[in-house]
Amino acid sequence: MADTQTRKRRGGGRAGAAARRGSAVIDQMPWNPPINIDKPTEPLDQAGIEAIHEGAMRILEEIGIEFYNEEAIGILKEAGCTISGDNVRMGRDFVMEMIGKAPSSFTITPRNPDKTIEVGGKTLLFGNVSSPPNYWDLEIGTKVAGNREMCRNLLKLTQYFNCIHFAGGYPVEPVDIHASVRHLDVLYDKLTLTDKAMHAYSLGKERVEDVMEMVRIAGGLSHEEFEATPRMYTNINSTSPLKHDHPMIDGCLRLARRGQAIVVTPFTLAGAMAPVTMAGAVAQSLAEALCAIALFQYVRPGIPCVIGTFTSNVDMKSGAPAFGTPEYMRSTQMTGQMARYYGLPMRSSGVCAANVPDGQSIWETSNSLWAAVQSGTNMVYHAAGWLEGGLIASPEKFIMDCEILQQIQRYMQPEITATGPDEIALDAIKSVGNDGHFFGIQHTQDRYTTAFYQPFLSDWKNYEGWDVAGGIWTAERAHHMFKEIVTSFEAPPMDDGIRDELADFVARRKAEGGAPTDF
């Protein structure tokens, strides 16, 4: 693509932002990724940090990690690791040297540069629910398999809400599209319906290579421009305990060689795939993540990497995963301390085990989200829309969660804790004295529209007022908003030439068969 075409197309993606804001269904807070101004909660003392680090290093040195990827085995053998079949043991000096090459912060620039995100430091980023195979909403009233229309509607919510800062994986798996071409259709939808940072599943070379090319096309970028700075990212999970599979490592190696960001998130459930003790589960999780990050840093020093945590526990009565538990919260905080120890950005999640958007879903998700805040997390996966331990995506839950996310964003605004003369307000207090009120004074009148958070979903009427207005429960209000948002949705602008090029790429890759599958 010629440079002049690149510049022309890139400019087309930024137009119309003000017009889009004017068509809002709700009065939401502006796009403004929050800065976490609080000190992190740190349950570990220095001895505890050293003990967990020592545990992780001994796992890597004495037990080893299985890498079911021949290329990775060859690279790690070249690096001096001890190889025995698929088992790789690596010394702590090597691990720490490699980890030291990873940046503590970086940016991801999507097709709309105004939606560039910084990953690391004190920035707190929220992403949509990703990868559930099933869908639930109030109109359907039961769990059903996801389809493309449902996926598109959840992508519209992803774009619409300013408190969602990056587009994760498929917000629901569209199982009505054959797996060989599903990534092509969904990425086309994601890139045309949203302009936020894109994700690729590391599930075979074709999917990764196709997504990189589609992100490049959508950005109007040359190959050199695409590779010069992160434009997208992937997230992989280890296969706990102590294994990494072939396709996820393969996908990360491909992304690393082209300068794209990588998130490594072991899925360690204490009592099932990890020790029942949280310290042991965290140590194992760290070992599984650090060995993969060390591999990627050896291949391309300085490649952006994020260490993820998905350490929770199971219900020991049934074996089912539990989320938003006290143990989940503490393990997230502990991993945050360790991420800072290693100088890596961190990813956690907003998760719950509830099956419908009820009270349980909110207290478990709220616990998860506040654990992310307390831990110093930088990327929060599944921050909106997650149910049934990740098996269901729900638009009502998505909107309910966005109310929590906006409240966290407001909570982090430093003006709340400002202590200047206007904030101490001695003159206002003096004018009211001992028996007046503050409603009508000028100090209040000057500030009342912006002084406090204004919810878009919560109902603050008393019972009688709520009852007269129809007695609508929270999930019902969220359902009505969902319908309004989807009906009035306006996709972010895209140059017609770029849209055509994307469509042509999808058609060509479909004709070639897409990605191989077992069926």
BAKE-105850 format. One line per 3 residues: number of its first residue (from 1); their letters; for each residue y, x, z of C-alpha. Coordinates in pm, 1 decimal. Each point is the difference from the previous one (the first is absolute). Example, Ala and Ser with C-alpha at 12.3 -4.5 7.8 and 13.67 -1.06 7.14 Angstrom:
<recs>
1> AS> -450.0 1230.0 780.0 ~ 344.0 137.0 -66.0
</recs>
This chain:
<recs>
1> MAD> 0.0 0.0 0.0 ~ 339.0 135.6 -94.8 ~ 248.0 85.7 274.7
4> TQT> 253.4 -250.5 -135.3 ~ -260.3 -276.0 13.9 ~ -89.0 104.6 352.7
7> RKR> 359.2 -26.5 117.1 ~ 53.8 -333.7 -173.3 ~ -311.1 -157.9 145.2
10> RGG> 58.6 132.7 346.1 ~ 345.5 -154.8 5.6 ~ -136.2 -343.5 -91.3
13> GRA> -205.7 -18.0 318.5 ~ 296.6 -1.9 236.0 ~ 202.4 -289.9 -135.3
16> GAA> 27.0 -338.0 159.7 ~ -58.1 82.9 367.4 ~ 301.0 -199.2 115.4
19> ARR> -101.7 -298.6 -209.6 ~ -348.6 5.2 152.5 ~ 141.5 0.4 351.0
22> GSA> 202.1 -309.6 -86.1 ~ -310.5 -210.3 -73.0 ~ -159.5 48.4 342.2
25> VID> -197.6 -281.3 160.3 ~ 77.2 137.2 347.0 ~ 279.1 208.4 145.6
28> QMP> -193.8 318.1 69.1 ~ 110.9 345.0 110.9 ~ 87.3 246.3 -278.3
31> WNP> -222.2 278.9 -129.7 ~ 43.6 267.0 264.4 ~ -314.7 186.0 113.6
34> PIN> 44.5 31.6 376.2 ~ 44.7 327.2 184.5 ~ -202.3 10.7 319.4
37> IDK> 262.6 87.8 261.1 ~ -239.2 -25.0 295.5 ~ -186.2 286.1 158.2
40> PTE> -371.0 -33.7 -75.4 ~ -246.0 -108.8 265.5 ~ -212.4 302.9 83.2
43> PLD> -301.8 -77.4 221.0 ~ -140.4 353.7 -32.7 ~ 124.7 293.1 202.9
46> QAG> -9.4 348.3 -149.3 ~ -351.1 59.8 130.7 ~ -111.2 -324.0 -164.6
49> IEA> 150.1 101.4 -334.7 ~ -175.1 335.8 15.9 ~ -329.4 -162.5 99.9
52> IHE> 2.2 -241.5 -295.3 ~ 102.5 279.5 -238.3 ~ -280.9 215.8 133.9
55> GAM> -243.8 -285.3 -49.3 ~ 109.5 -51.6 -361.4 ~ -24.0 372.3 -75.5
58> RIL> -346.9 28.7 152.0 ~ -118.6 -294.1 -208.8 ~ 117.6 183.3 -312.7
61> EEI> -138.8 338.2 109.3 ~ -331.0 -96.8 162.4 ~ -107.7 -333.3 -149.0
64> GIE> 176.4 -12.7 -334.4 ~ 93.3 -277.4 -242.2 ~ -214.2 -122.0 -289.2
67> FYN> 186.2 16.5 -332.2 ~ -186.5 -194.5 -269.0 ~ 211.3 154.7 -274.2
70> EEA> -122.6 307.6 -186.1 ~ 349.1 107.8 -104.1 ~ 122.2 -12.6 359.9
73> IGI> -305.9 196.2 116.6 ~ 74.6 269.8 -257.8 ~ 366.6 20.0 96.8
76> LKE> -77.6 24.3 372.2 ~ -266.6 263.7 -65.3 ~ 261.5 202.5 -188.2
79> AGC> 232.2 -45.6 297.6 ~ -254.6 164.4 229.7 ~ -140.6 -307.1 175.5
82> TIS> -364.6 -6.5 105.1 ~ -202.5 -218.6 -236.9 ~ -347.5 -137.6 65.2
85> GDN> -89.4 -254.6 -265.9 ~ 272.5 -265.2 32.7 ~ 99.3 112.4 349.7
88> VRM> 322.7 195.3 32.2 ~ 104.6 184.8 312.2 ~ 346.0 150.6 8.0
91> GRD> 170.7 226.0 250.1 ~ 304.0 -112.9 189.0 ~ 211.6 285.2 -131.2
94> FVM> -59.8 -118.6 -356.0 ~ 65.4 -364.1 93.0 ~ 323.2 73.0 182.6
97> EMI> 123.2 233.5 -275.2 ~ -55.9 -272.0 -260.7 ~ 149.3 -276.2 215.1
100> GKA> 306.7 216.7 48.8 ~ 67.7 -16.2 -374.4 ~ 40.1 -380.3 -1.2
103> PSS> 358.3 -132.1 15.2 ~ 107.0 -189.2 310.6 ~ 192.2 -245.9 -218.0
106> FTI> 32.2 -88.3 -368.3 ~ 123.1 -277.4 -227.5 ~ -173.1 -239.8 -237.7
109> TPR> 218.1 -115.3 -290.0 ~ -114.3 -323.7 -169.8 ~ 125.1 -140.2 -329.7
112> NPD> 308.6 -130.7 180.6 ~ 160.3 308.8 158.1 ~ 187.7 -227.8 241.6
115> KTI> -339.1 -66.8 164.1 ~ -75.8 367.4 60.2 ~ -165.6 46.9 339.0
118> EVG> -7.0 299.3 233.3 ~ -335.3 55.9 168.6 ~ 27.8 200.2 319.8
121> GKT> 257.6 77.7 263.6 ~ 102.4 -314.4 185.5 ~ -18.0 -236.1 -296.7
124> LLF> -215.7 -308.8 54.0 ~ -141.1 -159.0 -316.1 ~ -193.2 -326.0 -34.2
127> GNV> -249.2 -89.8 -273.0 ~ -175.6 -320.6 -103.9 ~ -355.8 -103.0 82.2
130> SSP> -245.0 183.6 -224.9 ~ -356.2 -53.1 -122.6 ~ -134.6 -320.1 161.9
133> PNY> -258.5 -163.5 -227.6 ~ 89.1 -346.7 129.9 ~ 304.5 -226.0 23.5
136> WDL> 110.4 -282.3 229.6 ~ 299.9 -228.0 -8.4 ~ 83.8 -335.6 156.1
139> EIG> -27.8 -189.4 -325.8 ~ -354.0 122.4 -72.1 ~ -94.5 -15.4 367.1
142> TKV> -303.4 228.5 -13.1 ~ -99.2 356.4 -89.1 ~ -47.0 49.9 -374.7
145> AGN> -48.8 298.9 -228.9 ~ 323.5 153.4 -127.2 ~ 117.5 -42.6 -358.1
148> REM> 277.8 132.7 -219.5 ~ 241.9 -284.4 69.4 ~ -36.2 51.0 375.2
151> CRN> 47.5 373.6 -45.7 ~ 313.4 -57.1 -209.0 ~ 145.5 -237.1 258.5
154> LLK> -51.2 252.7 278.5 ~ 160.8 266.0 -220.7 ~ 300.0 -229.8 -33.6
157> LTQ> 25.2 -9.6 379.9 ~ -31.0 379.7 2.3 ~ 298.1 27.5 -231.1
160> YFN> 202.0 -280.0 157.7 ~ 4.8 122.5 358.6 ~ 234.7 293.1 61.9
163> CIH> -195.6 95.7 312.5 ~ -296.5 96.8 -222.4 ~ 71.1 349.9 -125.1
166> FAG> -306.2 96.0 -203.8 ~ -266.6 -182.7 -198.4 ~ -343.8 84.0 134.2
169> GYP> -327.9 -78.3 -171.7 ~ -83.1 -339.2 -143.9 ~ 139.0 -251.1 253.1
172> VEP> -314.4 -199.5 -69.3 ~ -285.9 109.0 -222.3 ~ 9.6 -207.7 -321.7
175> VDI> -374.7 -36.9 -39.2 ~ 47.0 -223.3 -305.0 ~ 86.4 317.4 -196.4
178> HAS> -292.1 228.1 -87.9 ~ 0.0 316.8 208.6 ~ 11.4 220.0 -309.9
181> VRH> 348.5 -122.0 -94.7 ~ 127.5 -146.2 328.0 ~ 219.0 303.6 72.2
184> LDV> 171.4 -35.5 -338.6 ~ 96.6 -363.8 45.8 ~ 102.6 36.6 363.5
187> LYD> 207.5 312.9 -61.6 ~ 171.4 -173.9 -288.8 ~ 82.2 -286.8 237.1
190> KLT> 111.0 236.3 275.4 ~ 225.2 201.6 -227.4 ~ 162.4 -304.3 -160.9
193> LTD> 29.0 -220.7 309.4 ~ 112.2 274.7 239.4 ~ 209.0 316.5 -16.0
196> KAM> -120.6 159.5 324.1 ~ -214.9 309.5 55.1 ~ -343.7 -34.6 -162.5
199> HAY> -350.0 67.7 129.2 ~ -315.7 105.5 -187.2 ~ -356.3 -51.7 118.2
202> SLG> -193.6 325.7 -15.2 ~ -310.9 -164.3 -139.7 ~ -101.2 201.0 -304.2
205> KER> 197.2 214.9 -238.5 ~ 77.5 -279.3 -247.9 ~ 177.3 -214.6 258.0
208> VED> 205.7 286.7 135.7 ~ 93.0 137.1 -341.0 ~ 87.3 -347.6 -130.8
211> VME> 223.4 -78.2 297.1 ~ 183.5 331.7 -24.7 ~ 67.1 -63.6 -366.2
214> MVR> 119.7 -355.9 62.1 ~ 234.6 113.2 278.9 ~ 133.5 269.5 -231.3
217> IAG> 59.6 -251.0 -280.1 ~ 163.3 -252.8 233.4 ~ 242.6 263.7 123.9
220> GLS> 95.7 105.1 -351.6 ~ -104.8 353.0 91.1 ~ -120.3 300.5 -189.7
223> HEE> -316.9 163.5 131.0 ~ 213.7 278.5 143.6 ~ 228.3 -246.0 180.9
226> FEA> -297.4 -187.5 140.8 ~ -152.8 315.8 143.5 ~ 325.2 145.7 132.8
229> TPR> 13.5 -229.0 305.6 ~ -228.0 -263.9 156.9 ~ 23.8 -329.5 -187.8
232> MYT> -300.8 -168.5 163.2 ~ -271.2 57.5 257.8 ~ -361.3 -67.6 88.4
235> NIN> -175.0 -73.8 326.8 ~ -360.4 101.0 60.3 ~ -240.8 -60.7 285.5
238> STS> -267.3 233.6 119.1 ~ -347.6 -148.0 33.1 ~ -32.6 29.1 373.7
241> PLK> -167.4 169.7 164.9 ~ 86.1 336.2 -155.5 ~ -29.0 -64.3 -374.3
244> HDH> 223.2 -8.3 -308.9 ~ -128.6 -170.6 -313.2 ~ 26.9 112.2 -360.6
247> PMI> 249.9 -240.9 -162.9 ~ 266.1 11.6 271.4 ~ 6.6 380.0 12.1
250> DGC> -4.2 11.6 -380.2 ~ 298.2 -236.0 -20.8 ~ 198.5 201.1 253.3
253> LRL> -66.2 325.9 -183.8 ~ 131.0 -158.5 -320.7 ~ 310.8 -130.8 173.9
256> ARR> 59.3 328.3 182.3 ~ -6.2 197.9 -322.2 ~ 271.9 -227.5 -136.4
259> GQA> 219.6 13.3 309.0 ~ -63.2 -349.6 138.2 ~ -26.9 -94.5 367.8
262> IVV> -323.9 -41.7 194.6 ~ -75.8 -193.0 319.2 ~ -327.7 82.3 178.3
265> TPF> -108.5 -269.7 246.0 ~ -338.6 16.9 174.4 ~ -132.8 -343.2 94.2
268> TLA> -145.7 75.6 341.7 ~ -111.2 -291.7 214.8 ~ -75.7 122.1 351.9
271> GAM> -345.9 -101.5 106.8 ~ -131.0 -27.8 -358.2 ~ 115.0 276.1 -237.1
274> APV> 157.3 217.5 270.9 ~ -52.4 69.2 371.5 ~ 66.3 -290.3 233.8
277> TMA> 269.1 205.2 175.8 ~ 341.6 -6.6 -165.1 ~ 55.3 375.5 41.1
280> GAV> -328.0 67.9 -180.4 ~ 79.9 -253.8 -272.3 ~ 343.8 153.1 -55.1
283> AQS> -142.4 353.8 -12.0 ~ -257.4 -105.5 -259.1 ~ 265.5 -183.0 -203.1
286> LAE> 220.5 308.2 -1.8 ~ -285.7 222.5 -113.1 ~ -82.2 -232.8 -289.1
289> ALC> 363.9 -11.4 -112.7 ~ 95.0 364.5 50.3 ~ -290.8 138.6 -203.7
292> AIA> 102.5 -208.2 -303.6 ~ 368.1 89.1 35.6 ~ -99.3 368.1 25.1
295> LFQ> -191.4 -36.0 -328.2 ~ 297.7 -156.6 -178.2 ~ 240.3 263.6 133.7
298> YVR> -231.0 276.4 -122.2 ~ -3.0 -156.4 -347.2 ~ 378.0 -56.4 -11.7
301> PGI> 194.3 146.0 291.6 ~ 281.1 -226.2 112.4 ~ -143.8 -321.3 -144.3
304> PCV> 128.7 -294.6 208.5 ~ -270.2 -121.0 239.7 ~ 4.4 -261.7 274.8
307> IGT> -250.9 -16.2 284.1 ~ -114.6 -353.6 68.8 ~ -155.9 -171.1 297.5
310> FTS> -224.4 -302.6 -4.2 ~ -164.9 62.3 334.0 ~ -84.8 -317.5 183.6
313> NVD> -301.7 -136.6 179.7 ~ -276.5 -250.3 -60.7 ~ -99.6 -305.0 197.6
316> MKS> -297.9 143.2 183.8 ~ -153.8 -349.9 17.0 ~ -10.2 -48.2 -377.9
319> GAP> 93.5 328.3 -166.7 ~ 295.9 -167.1 -173.2 ~ 321.1 204.5 -38.3
322> AFG> 281.3 -73.6 245.2 ~ 367.1 72.3 -69.8 ~ 323.9 -12.6 191.9
325> TPE> -190.1 84.2 316.8 ~ 131.1 219.3 284.2 ~ -238.4 271.0 -121.3
328> YMR> 132.9 -29.9 -355.6 ~ 355.2 37.1 127.3 ~ -80.1 307.8 207.4
331> STQ> -197.8 167.9 -277.7 ~ 293.5 -53.4 -236.7 ~ 240.6 154.0 249.6
334> MTG> -238.7 291.6 59.3 ~ -34.9 63.2 -372.4 ~ 379.3 -5.8 -30.9
337> QMA> 20.0 284.0 249.2 ~ -258.6 194.2 -195.6 ~ 175.2 -63.9 -332.6
340> RYY> 315.5 154.9 145.8 ~ -210.3 288.6 132.8 ~ -118.6 67.7 -356.6
343> GLP> 340.0 -68.0 -157.8 ~ -130.0 -280.0 -222.7 ~ 141.6 -344.8 -79.6
346> MRS> -214.2 -281.8 136.6 ~ -137.7 -331.7 -123.6 ~ -126.7 -286.2 218.3
349> SGV> -49.4 -374.3 -57.4 ~ 107.0 -351.4 96.2 ~ -336.5 -164.7 55.3
352> CAA> -184.1 -279.1 180.0 ~ -344.1 -154.8 25.4 ~ 120.4 -362.5 -8.2
355> NVP> -132.8 -226.9 -275.3 ~ 308.9 -219.3 -53.9 ~ 374.7 45.9 63.4
358> DGQ> -11.7 -117.6 360.5 ~ 112.1 139.2 334.5 ~ -276.0 260.0 11.2
361> SIW> 102.9 130.1 -340.9 ~ 355.2 53.4 117.7 ~ -64.5 165.1 335.8
364> ETS> -257.0 237.5 -151.5 ~ 223.1 84.5 -297.9 ~ 304.2 35.7 225.1
367> NSL> -196.2 238.0 224.1 ~ -99.3 200.5 -308.9 ~ 353.7 13.1 -138.3
370> WAA> 156.9 99.2 329.3 ~ -267.8 267.3 44.2 ~ 115.5 133.8 -338.3
373> VQS> 358.5 6.2 125.6 ~ -99.7 167.1 327.0 ~ -214.9 261.1 -174.9
376> GTN> 271.9 119.3 -236.7 ~ -191.5 -128.0 -304.0 ~ 169.2 50.7 -336.8
379> MVY> -207.8 -229.8 -223.7 ~ -137.2 -329.8 131.6 ~ -272.1 -135.9 -226.1
382> HAA> -94.2 -370.1 2.8 ~ 325.0 -81.1 180.9 ~ 8.6 -354.0 -141.2
385> GWL> -274.0 -244.5 -96.7 ~ -320.9 134.7 159.9 ~ -269.6 -223.6 156.7
388> EGG> -369.4 20.0 101.4 ~ -6.5 376.4 41.4 ~ 115.0 52.5 -358.0
391> LIA> -226.8 -254.6 -167.8 ~ 271.7 -264.6 -56.6 ~ 353.7 13.4 -138.9
394> SPE> 231.1 -290.4 82.4 ~ 350.9 -76.0 -128.7 ~ 86.9 -190.8 318.1
397> KFI> -104.1 297.2 211.0 ~ 198.5 226.1 -235.7 ~ 318.8 -193.3 66.9
400> MDC> -65.7 -27.8 373.9 ~ -50.9 376.4 15.3 ~ 323.5 62.1 -190.4
403> EIL> 183.5 -178.0 282.9 ~ -143.8 262.7 237.5 ~ 90.2 282.0 -239.9
406> QQI> 359.5 -117.3 -24.6 ~ 22.2 -15.9 377.1 ~ -125.4 358.8 22.0
409> QRY> 260.0 100.2 -259.4 ~ 274.4 -170.9 200.4 ~ -130.3 153.0 325.3
412> MQP> 49.2 345.6 -152.0 ~ 362.8 -51.5 -98.6 ~ 209.6 231.6 219.9
415> EIT> 291.4 -243.2 35.1 ~ -206.6 -201.5 248.8 ~ 20.5 286.3 248.6
418> ATG> 354.2 113.6 -81.3 ~ 207.7 63.3 315.2 ~ 360.3 30.9 -120.2
421> PDE> 290.1 -193.4 157.8 ~ -54.2 -298.2 -231.7 ~ -364.9 -16.8 102.5
424> IAL> 59.4 40.0 374.0 ~ 256.8 -281.3 -49.3 ~ 191.2 31.1 328.0
427> DAI> 296.7 -193.1 -139.7 ~ -229.3 -285.0 -102.6 ~ -169.0 -4.7 338.8
430> KSV> 343.4 1.3 170.0 ~ 124.3 -288.5 -216.6 ~ -297.7 -218.2 94.5
433> GND> 3.8 97.0 363.5 ~ -233.7 -158.2 251.7 ~ -28.2 -358.2 -118.6
436> GHF> 55.2 -14.0 -377.5 ~ -229.8 56.1 -298.4 ~ -2.5 228.6 -300.3
439> FGI> -60.9 -249.0 -283.5 ~ 361.5 -54.8 -101.7 ~ 172.2 332.8 70.3
442> QHT> 121.2 219.5 -286.1 ~ -244.7 280.5 80.5 ~ -288.6 -240.1 -65.4
445> QDR> 165.5 -168.9 -298.6 ~ 43.7 337.0 -171.6 ~ -368.7 83.4 35.1
448> YTT> -208.3 -315.3 31.1 ~ -132.0 -3.6 -357.8 ~ -146.3 350.4 23.5
451> AFY> -52.0 57.1 372.1 ~ -362.4 -110.9 13.5 ~ -303.7 -8.4 -223.1
454> QPF> -23.0 -320.8 -201.0 ~ -360.3 -97.0 -77.4 ~ -101.0 -150.9 -332.1
457> LSD> -326.2 -149.7 127.1 ~ 22.8 -48.1 377.2 ~ 118.0 -342.2 114.9
460> WKN> 233.1 18.6 301.6 ~ 57.3 -373.4 40.8 ~ -116.5 -165.0 322.2
463> YEG> -309.9 -218.2 -10.1 ~ 189.2 -321.3 -70.7 ~ 197.8 155.7 -284.1
466> WDV> -312.2 156.7 -144.4 ~ -189.0 -329.2 27.4 ~ 276.0 -200.9 -168.8
469> AGG> 9.3 255.5 -282.8 ~ -366.4 -67.7 -71.9 ~ -180.5 209.2 261.2
472> IWT> -90.5 264.6 -257.0 ~ -213.4 283.0 136.1 ~ 73.8 360.5 -92.6
475> AER> -274.5 44.0 -259.1 ~ 114.5 -320.8 -173.5 ~ 357.9 127.7 -19.7
478> AHH> -132.3 326.4 -142.4 ~ -203.6 -190.6 -258.9 ~ 307.7 -190.8 -118.9
481> MFK> 193.7 328.5 -29.5 ~ -286.3 155.5 -194.5 ~ 9.1 -282.2 -253.8
484> EIV> 378.5 22.0 -36.5 ~ -3.2 378.6 -42.4 ~ -273.2 -5.0 -263.5
487> TSF> 159.9 -288.5 -189.6 ~ 345.0 163.2 -15.7 ~ -119.1 360.8 -35.0
490> EAP> 181.4 223.3 -248.3 ~ -178.4 318.9 -98.0 ~ 203.1 321.4 17.6
493> PMD> 137.2 99.2 -339.6 ~ -201.8 222.1 -231.4 ~ 92.9 136.5 -339.4
496> DGI> -179.0 -196.6 -273.3 ~ -119.0 321.6 -163.0 ~ -160.8 116.1 322.1
499> RDE> -165.6 -339.5 55.1 ~ -142.4 12.6 -351.7 ~ -122.0 356.3 48.9
502> LAD> -174.3 -102.2 323.0 ~ -161.4 -299.1 -168.5 ~ -115.7 216.7 -291.4
505> FVA> -151.4 252.9 241.2 ~ -187.8 -275.5 185.1 ~ -130.4 -147.3 -324.9
508> RRK> -115.4 339.3 -127.8 ~ -178.8 92.2 322.4 ~ -169.2 -339.5 12.6
511> AEG> -122.1 51.0 -357.1 ~ -140.5 335.2 111.4 ~ -190.5 -168.1 282.5
514> GAP> 224.7 84.2 296.1 ~ -185.2 162.3 289.8 ~ -380.0 19.3 15.8
517> TDF> -174.6 -231.7 247.1 ~ -356.1 -72.3 108.2 ~ 7.7 -352.1 -145.5
</recs>
